[in-house]
Each structure stands twice: as structure tokens, then as C-alpha cells.
Amino acid sequence: MAASVEGNSEHPLGEAVVRYAQSQEVSLTDVKHFEAIAGSGVRGVVEGKSIALGTLRWMQELGCDTEYLELRARAWESASKTVVWMACEGEIEAIMGIADALKPSSAAAVKALQKLGLEVVMLTGDNRATAESIALSAGIDRVFAEVRPDQKTAQIQAMQAQGKIVAMVGDGINDAPALAIADVGIAIGTGTDIAIAASDITLISGDLQGIVTAIQLSRATMRNIRQNLFFAFIYNIAGIPIAAGILYPIFVLSPIIAGGAMAFSSVSVLTNALRLRNFKPKNIA
């Protein structure tokens, strides 16, 4: 029943439930009246029974008695597992512990971003115990846990109000509003289509090292633009007063030289811009 309902969800946790059911050769059943509640969970009707899967907070809002499984849930959360609660006809039937394992490159990517002078913050709907455990493994100091989709947007707006330029990285439906409102939205290519549509950059491989590469390339591009502005204007800034006779009669600028300087400035800008073709990201250990 859990896998049948989660089979209609695009959430990574739901996908994990479905994969586990398939590994146990469980046949999925048709679901009626499926509904996804952002930041809470999913629900639907399976074989005439109302099934709900989601957070502890949502189960309590639905009036379910969760007390007898809360101790087990807290133990799993302390072990960095995200707990999904399942209710059938308003009664808690099960909890599932899903390990949100870090990719091998994630901790290195976070460290590299910090060395680039960026502050890395975790915004997650997971409970605080799980979030802090994963953040510790990833090397992230600042964590906002149990955050709903609208609260993610509010957190980003609060940071922007402090004068910070915010880049948001996400992959799910719940991340789409935050990706859209951030100064730079970065979607994971393996995530949902709505997250990709709401973002400015998509990491095709899903490797967080791509964020480091994107920032390094962006900074190299901005340096190149500043250099090109220098090349574009320095000849005119120096040449116009001389052509106007500021050094007369000591020196008179020939129109031929002036035309050559203008052409050379264009060549300088073009040649400097082409250097970006040789860009290679630095390995920040």
C-alpha cells in the first residue's frame, strides 16, 4: 500500500520506498484520489482504504496517535535516517527509516565552496536530528530543519534582505519556489522537471562539484569582462585627448595611428575573450 501511493510521487523518499518494494517483488496496486501535500506527505485510496504517508507533524495534524512509535523513530533519526510515517484509515500502521546517504563528492564540494569564501547553509524539511547529523557529515555549520516550502522561500528572502547574494540548490517540487526566488537557482539534473524549469542552472550529472565549477567559471568570466572593458576604453581614453591636440606641438596623433589603435582594441578584446575556451576548474582540496 505504501509503495502504491508513493509510486505516484516524484519525491526521492517516495522513489526509495517504491524501489524497496520492487526488490521484494511486491506488486503495486492502483491508487485513487492521489494527493501530494507540499512539505507534509502524500495520500490516496488503495483497495478502498485511505492511506497517508508523511511527516510526524502531519500525522499528528491528521489526529493519528503516534506515541507508541516515536521512540523508535527518534532512534532512527539519530542514526541519520529520515522517518516516513504511514497511516491507514487514520491509524498508524508503520514507520519507514530511509537513509539519505551523502554522495562521496558532497563533503568535498561543500569544503571547496567554503574555501571560495561562500557560506553554505542547509535548508531541509527533515527533522532536526537527521538534518544536523547529515550536515555534520557534509561539513555544514548552519542548518534550518523542518522547513516547509514556503519557509524555504522566506529564509532566502531574509538572507537577501541582509544584502547577501543567494544561490539555491535543489531537486524537488518543494524546492521550486525557492529556486525561482533565489538570485541564482541551481537544479540537480536528476531531480524533478519543475525544479529544473524554475532554476537558472542545471547540473546534468547531479554531482555537486558542478556548483564549484560553475562559480569558478562565472568568476573567470567576470574577470574577463572587466579586462575587456579596460581594453575597449583605454585606447580611446588616451587617444581622444591626444587627437584633440593636448600634446600639440610636441606630438600630433595621426588618424592612421588612431584607426590602428581602435582596431587593436577590438583584437585585444576578442583575443582575451577567447582565453575562456581554455578554462579548467581548479582543484580546491
Backbone torsions as a table, in degrees:
resi	resn	phi	psi	omega
1	MET	NA	-42.0	179.7
2	ALA	-62.9	-47.0	-178.3
3	ALA	-67.0	-34.4	179.2
4	SER	-62.5	-44.8	179.0
5	VAL	-68.5	-45.9	-177.8
6	GLU	-67.2	-20.4	177.8
7	GLY	-63.2	-18.5	177.9
8	ASN	-93.3	-3.5	-177.0
9	SER	-96.0	152.1	176.0
10	GLU	-100.4	3.2	-177.0
11	HIS	-74.8	139.3	179.7
12	PRO	-56.4	-34.5	178.8
13	LEU	-66.7	-38.9	176.9
14	GLY	-64.2	-39.0	177.8
15	GLU	-62.5	-36.9	178.9
16	ALA	-65.0	-40.1	179.0
17	VAL	-63.5	-43.8	-179.5
18	VAL	-64.2	-43.7	-179.7
19	ARG	-62.2	-39.2	179.5
20	TYR	-66.1	-42.7	179.0
21	ALA	-61.5	-41.2	179.1
22	GLN	-65.2	-35.8	179.0
23	SER	-66.9	-23.7	177.7
24	GLN	-95.0	10.1	178.2
25	GLU	58.2	39.6	177.5
26	VAL	-89.2	129.6	178.5
27	SER	-83.0	131.7	-180.0
28	LEU	-83.0	150.2	-176.5
29	THR	-112.8	151.2	177.7
30	ASP	-61.6	143.2	-178.1
31	VAL	-117.8	134.6	176.8
32	LYS	-110.3	151.4	175.6
33	HIS	56.2	42.3	178.5
34	PHE	-66.8	140.9	179.0
35	GLU	-147.1	132.8	175.4
36	ALA	-106.6	124.0	179.9
37	ILE	-105.0	111.4	-174.5
38	ALA	-55.1	128.1	176.9
39	GLY	78.0	1.3	-177.5
40	SER	-124.9	-55.0	-178.7
41	GLY	161.5	-158.0	-179.0
42	VAL	-133.5	158.9	176.2
43	ARG	-153.4	159.9	-180.0
44	GLY	-173.4	178.4	-179.3
45	VAL	-110.8	121.2	179.9
46	VAL	-120.7	121.7	179.7
47	GLU	51.6	39.2	176.6
48	GLY	81.9	1.6	-179.0
49	LYS	-111.7	139.7	179.8
50	SER	-81.2	119.4	-177.7
51	ILE	-115.5	133.4	176.7
52	ALA	-130.2	135.6	177.5
53	LEU	-131.6	132.6	179.6
54	GLY	173.2	-149.6	-173.7
55	THR	-81.6	161.4	176.0
56	LEU	-59.8	-43.1	-178.4
57	ARG	-59.4	-42.0	-179.0
58	TRP	-67.3	-41.4	178.6
59	MET	-60.0	-40.1	179.2
60	GLN	-68.4	-35.9	176.6
61	GLU	-65.0	-31.3	178.6
62	LEU	-79.0	-3.5	177.8
63	GLY	86.5	17.2	-179.6
64	CYS	-81.9	144.2	176.0
65	ASP	-84.0	110.9	-174.7
66	THR	-107.9	-3.4	-168.1
67	GLU	-58.2	-41.7	-171.4
68	TYR	-71.9	-12.2	178.0
69	LEU	-113.0	0.1	-175.5
70	GLU	-67.4	-34.5	179.5
71	LEU	-63.6	-45.2	177.4
72	ARG	-63.8	-39.9	-179.9
73	ALA	-62.7	-42.4	179.9
74	ARG	-65.0	-35.8	178.2
75	ALA	-64.0	-42.4	177.9
76	TRP	-66.4	-40.0	179.7
77	GLU	-63.5	-37.6	177.8
78	SER	-66.0	-22.7	178.4
79	ALA	-94.5	21.4	176.4
80	SER	68.4	26.5	177.2
81	LYS	-102.4	142.3	172.8
82	THR	-88.7	128.2	-176.3
83	VAL	-98.6	125.5	175.1
84	VAL	-107.0	125.7	-179.5
85	TRP	-95.2	143.2	178.7
86	MET	-124.3	129.6	177.3
87	ALA	-121.8	139.9	176.8
88	CYS	-123.4	119.5	-178.7
89	GLU	55.1	39.4	176.0
90	GLY	81.8	2.7	179.2
91	GLU	-116.3	136.1	177.8
92	ILE	-67.5	124.2	-179.4
93	GLU	-107.3	-28.7	-174.7
94	ALA	-165.4	161.2	166.2
95	ILE	-127.7	149.9	179.6
96	MET	-125.6	130.1	177.4
97	GLY	-99.5	118.7	-176.8
98	ILE	-117.0	121.6	-178.9
99	ALA	-83.2	117.0	177.9
100	ASP	-90.3	77.0	-172.0
101	ALA	-68.1	140.4	176.8
102	LEU	-72.4	141.4	170.8
103	LYS	-69.5	147.3	-178.0
104	PRO	-54.8	-30.2	-175.4
105	SER	-88.8	-7.3	-172.0
106	SER	-65.6	-48.2	-179.1
107	ALA	-61.8	-39.5	178.9
108	ALA	-66.2	-37.5	179.1
109	ALA	-65.8	-42.7	178.3
110	VAL	-61.5	-44.6	179.6
111	LYS	-62.2	-40.7	179.6
112	ALA	-65.4	-40.7	178.6
113	LEU	-63.4	-39.6	178.5
114	GLN	-66.4	-36.9	178.1
115	LYS	-69.4	-23.5	175.9
116	LEU	-79.2	0.4	177.6
117	GLY	91.1	15.4	-178.8
118	LEU	-99.2	147.8	174.8
119	GLU	-93.8	124.0	-178.8
120	VAL	-101.0	125.8	-178.0
121	VAL	-124.2	139.2	176.0
122	MET	-100.1	125.9	172.0
123	LEU	-115.0	119.3	-176.2
124	THR	-147.1	149.8	175.2
125	GLY	-83.1	-7.7	179.5
126	ASP	-65.5	159.6	177.1
127	ASN	-66.5	161.2	-171.9
128	ARG	-62.9	-40.4	-177.7
129	ALA	-60.8	-47.1	179.0
130	THR	-64.9	-45.0	-177.9
131	ALA	-61.0	-45.4	-178.1
132	GLU	-67.8	-34.2	177.9
133	SER	-65.9	-45.3	179.1
134	ILE	-67.9	-40.6	179.0
135	ALA	-61.1	-38.3	178.3
136	LEU	-62.8	-42.1	179.5
137	SER	-66.3	-33.0	-177.5
138	ALA	-86.9	-11.1	-179.4
139	GLY	84.0	24.7	-179.5
140	ILE	-99.3	129.9	-175.2
141	ASP	-91.3	-33.2	-172.9
142	ARG	-107.8	122.0	-174.0
143	VAL	-130.5	132.3	169.6
144	PHE	-115.0	109.2	-175.7
145	ALA	-106.3	165.4	179.7
146	GLU	54.0	40.4	-176.9
147	VAL	-96.4	127.5	176.4
148	ARG	-81.4	163.6	-177.5
149	PRO	-53.0	-44.1	179.9
150	ASP	-68.3	-28.2	178.6
151	GLN	-74.6	-30.2	174.2
152	LYS	-61.4	-44.1	177.8
153	THR	-61.5	-42.7	-179.8
154	ALA	-64.0	-39.3	179.2
155	GLN	-64.0	-41.7	178.8
156	ILE	-65.4	-42.4	178.4
157	GLN	-63.1	-36.0	178.3
158	ALA	-65.2	-40.7	178.1
159	MET	-66.9	-40.0	178.3
160	GLN	-64.5	-35.1	178.5
161	ALA	-65.3	-23.0	177.0
162	GLN	-84.1	4.3	179.0
163	GLY	87.4	12.3	-178.6
164	LYS	-90.5	145.7	172.7
165	ILE	-92.1	121.7	-170.4
166	VAL	-111.2	127.6	170.0
167	ALA	-107.9	129.5	-178.6
168	MET	-111.3	131.8	177.1
169	VAL	-113.8	127.3	-179.5
170	GLY	-157.2	170.2	-177.4
171	ASP	-140.6	-3.8	-172.8
172	GLY	-116.2	172.6	177.1
173	ILE	-58.0	-40.5	-178.1
174	ASN	-65.5	-20.2	-178.4
175	ASP	-88.2	-14.7	-172.4
176	ALA	-56.4	-47.3	179.8
177	PRO	-61.3	-39.2	179.7
178	ALA	-68.7	-38.3	178.0
179	LEU	-62.3	-38.0	-177.7
180	ALA	-70.7	-35.2	-174.6
181	ILE	-88.6	-17.9	-179.9
182	ALA	-67.4	156.9	177.2
183	ASP	-61.7	-37.5	174.3
184	VAL	-135.2	120.7	176.6
185	GLY	-99.3	127.3	-178.6
186	ILE	-121.4	115.9	-178.8
187	ALA	-100.5	145.9	173.3
188	ILE	-82.3	127.8	-174.1
189	GLY	-61.3	-23.3	179.5
190	THR	-87.6	4.3	-177.9
191	GLY	-88.7	-160.9	-175.5
192	THR	-79.5	156.3	-178.6
193	ASP	-63.8	-35.6	-177.5
194	ILE	-68.3	-33.8	176.8
195	ALA	-67.8	-40.5	179.1
196	ILE	-65.1	-41.0	-179.7
197	ALA	-66.0	-31.6	-176.8
198	ALA	-83.8	-8.9	-173.1
199	SER	-97.2	167.3	175.7
200	ASP	-95.9	-30.9	-178.4
201	ILE	-129.2	140.0	175.3
202	THR	-121.4	125.6	176.7
203	LEU	-88.1	102.5	-172.6
204	ILE	-59.1	-42.6	-175.3
205	SER	-77.7	-19.9	-176.0
206	GLY	81.9	2.6	179.9
207	ASP	-84.2	125.6	-177.6
208	LEU	-66.3	-16.1	175.0
209	GLN	-61.2	-22.2	177.1
210	GLY	-62.1	-28.5	177.1
211	ILE	-65.4	-43.5	179.1
212	VAL	-61.3	-45.2	179.6
213	THR	-62.4	-42.9	-179.2
214	ALA	-61.7	-41.3	-178.9
215	ILE	-69.6	-42.4	178.0
216	GLN	-62.1	-43.0	178.9
217	LEU	-65.3	-39.2	178.8
218	SER	-63.0	-42.7	179.5
219	ARG	-67.2	-38.7	177.3
220	ALA	-64.2	-37.7	178.9
221	THR	-66.3	-42.7	178.9
222	MET	-64.9	-39.1	175.9
223	ARG	-61.3	-42.1	-179.1
224	ASN	-63.6	-40.5	179.2
225	ILE	-63.5	-42.8	179.5
226	ARG	-64.1	-41.7	177.9
227	GLN	-62.7	-41.2	-179.5
228	ASN	-66.4	-36.0	175.5
229	LEU	-62.8	-38.1	177.0
230	PHE	-62.3	-49.3	-178.9
231	PHE	-63.8	-34.3	-176.8
232	ALA	-70.6	-32.0	-173.2
233	PHE	-106.1	-23.8	-172.5
234	ILE	-62.1	-38.3	-179.5
235	TYR	-67.2	-39.7	179.5
236	ASN	-70.8	-40.2	-179.4
237	ILE	-61.6	-39.4	179.8
238	ALA	-81.3	-36.0	-171.8
239	GLY	-79.4	-36.2	-175.4
240	ILE	-62.7	-48.2	178.0
241	PRO	-61.9	-36.8	179.3
242	ILE	-67.7	-42.5	178.6
243	ALA	-63.8	-28.6	179.5
244	ALA	-77.9	-8.1	174.6
245	GLY	101.0	20.2	-177.8
246	ILE	-64.3	-26.7	179.9
247	LEU	-103.3	6.7	179.1
248	TYR	-68.4	138.4	4.2
249	PRO	-94.0	9.3	-177.2
250	ILE	-64.7	-42.7	-177.5
251	PHE	-147.8	134.9	177.2
252	VAL	-120.4	127.4	-177.4
253	LEU	-82.8	120.1	179.0
254	SER	-72.1	140.7	175.5
255	PRO	-55.9	-30.0	179.0
256	ILE	-65.0	-43.8	178.8
257	ILE	-66.1	-40.5	179.1
258	ALA	-61.6	-43.9	178.3
259	GLY	-64.4	-38.6	178.3
260	GLY	-65.1	-40.0	179.3
261	ALA	-63.9	-39.5	178.6
262	MET	-63.6	-43.7	179.3
263	ALA	-65.6	-39.3	-178.6
264	PHE	-66.4	-32.8	178.0
265	SER	-64.9	-39.1	178.2
266	SER	-65.9	-41.4	178.3
267	VAL	-63.4	-40.5	-179.6
268	SER	-63.1	-44.4	-179.8
269	VAL	-63.3	-46.5	-178.5
270	LEU	-63.8	-45.9	-179.0
271	THR	-63.4	-42.2	179.5
272	ASN	-65.3	-39.5	179.4
273	ALA	-64.1	-37.3	-178.5
274	LEU	-67.2	-15.9	178.3
275	ARG	-63.1	-24.5	179.9
276	LEU	-65.0	-18.6	177.6
277	ARG	-64.6	-23.2	-178.5
278	ASN	-97.0	12.1	-177.4
279	PHE	-63.7	135.1	173.5
280	LYS	-135.0	129.7	-179.3
281	PRO	-63.5	142.4	177.8
282	LYS	-80.1	143.1	176.7
283	ASN	-83.3	104.0	-178.4
284	ILE	-96.9	104.4	-177.0
285	ALA	-89.2	NA	NA
